[in-house]
Amino acid sequence: MGDPPELPLKLLKGGRTDDDPPTGRPLPREALRVIPGGPAGDLQAAIEETVQAARKMRQEIEERIAKALEELF
């Protein structure tokens, strides 16, 4: 048995900067996931998972906005 092949990892730019105000809660460890890249990586599954997460985030944001508007008016 040989050594497993090395998979390239890329650091994607994003997140907060020091100038951004804190959101009040850090991202939990379970929310972070490493998706292997390279020729064997399942890019389609990673894209679908990202789209689902984005839709969920959008729904949560819309709910917060609706709640804030109800409280305001």
C-alpha positions as CSV (number, residue, x, y, z in Angstrom):
1,M,0.0,0.0,0.0
2,G,1.4,3.4,-1.0
3,D,0.7,6.8,0.4
4,P,-2.7,8.3,-0.4
5,P,-2.7,11.0,-3.1
6,E,-2.4,14.5,-1.8
7,L,-5.5,16.6,-2.5
8,P,-5.0,20.3,-3.2
9,L,-6.8,22.5,-0.6
10,K,-7.7,26.1,-1.5
11,L,-8.4,28.9,0.9
12,L,-11.4,30.9,-0.3
13,K,-11.5,34.6,0.5
14,G,-14.5,35.6,2.7
15,G,-15.7,36.1,6.2
16,R,-15.4,39.2,8.4
17,T,-12.6,41.6,8.5
18,D,-11.4,43.4,11.7
19,D,-13.5,46.4,10.7
20,D,-16.8,44.4,10.6
21,P,-19.0,44.4,13.7
22,P,-19.3,41.0,15.3
23,T,-22.6,39.1,14.6
24,G,-23.0,37.9,18.1
25,R,-22.4,34.3,17.6
26,P,-19.5,32.4,16.1
27,L,-20.0,29.8,13.4
28,P,-20.2,26.3,15.1
29,R,-17.5,23.8,14.2
30,E,-20.2,21.4,12.8
31,A,-21.1,24.1,10.2
32,L,-17.6,23.9,8.7
33,R,-16.7,21.2,6.3
34,V,-13.7,20.4,4.1
35,I,-14.7,19.4,0.6
36,P,-11.9,17.5,-1.1
37,G,-10.8,18.9,-4.5
38,G,-8.9,17.6,-7.4
39,P,-10.1,15.2,-10.1
40,A,-11.8,12.8,-7.6
41,G,-13.7,15.5,-5.8
42,D,-17.5,15.5,-6.2
43,L,-18.0,19.0,-7.3
44,Q,-21.7,18.7,-8.2
45,A,-22.5,17.5,-4.7
46,A,-20.6,20.3,-3.2
47,I,-22.4,22.9,-5.4
48,E,-25.8,21.4,-4.5
49,E,-24.9,21.4,-0.8
50,T,-23.8,25.1,-1.0
51,V,-27.0,26.1,-2.9
52,Q,-29.1,24.4,-0.2
53,A,-27.2,26.2,2.6
54,A,-27.6,29.5,0.8
55,R,-31.3,29.0,0.4
56,K,-31.7,28.2,4.1
57,M,-29.7,31.3,5.0
58,R,-31.8,33.4,2.7
59,Q,-35.0,32.1,4.3
60,E,-33.6,32.8,7.8
61,I,-32.7,36.4,6.8
62,E,-36.1,37.0,5.2
63,E,-37.8,35.7,8.4
64,R,-35.6,38.1,10.5
65,I,-36.5,41.0,8.3
66,A,-40.2,40.2,8.5
67,K,-40.1,39.9,12.2
68,A,-38.2,43.2,12.6
69,L,-40.7,45.0,10.3
70,E,-43.6,43.6,12.3
71,E,-42.1,44.9,15.6
72,L,-41.3,48.2,14.0
73,F,-44.8,48.8,12.7
